[in-house]
Amino acid sequence: MAALQELINKGMEYVLYTDGEGHILEVMCGTVAVYDLRLRLNEAEELRFAAEGEPFLAAFADEIRTFPSRFYDRNIR
């Protein structure tokens, strides 16, 4: 993976990066044990981000945080 450039940092909510090929969203999850999930936006998510901007990211991050197990298979390092 190429070096990541931070684009948006919402603290404990989410961080959006680019690697020159697309966007990577990092979301803090958990209650007692806190961990992060980092996933590359797929084509549909990229289109929604382009159309809706940060409100899409906030809603998507909330979905990831609420149902993290749905996104485990997309977690990248």
Helices and strands as residue ranges (DSSP letters): E 5-9, E 14-18, E 23-29, E 35-40, H 43-52, H 54-66, G 68-74
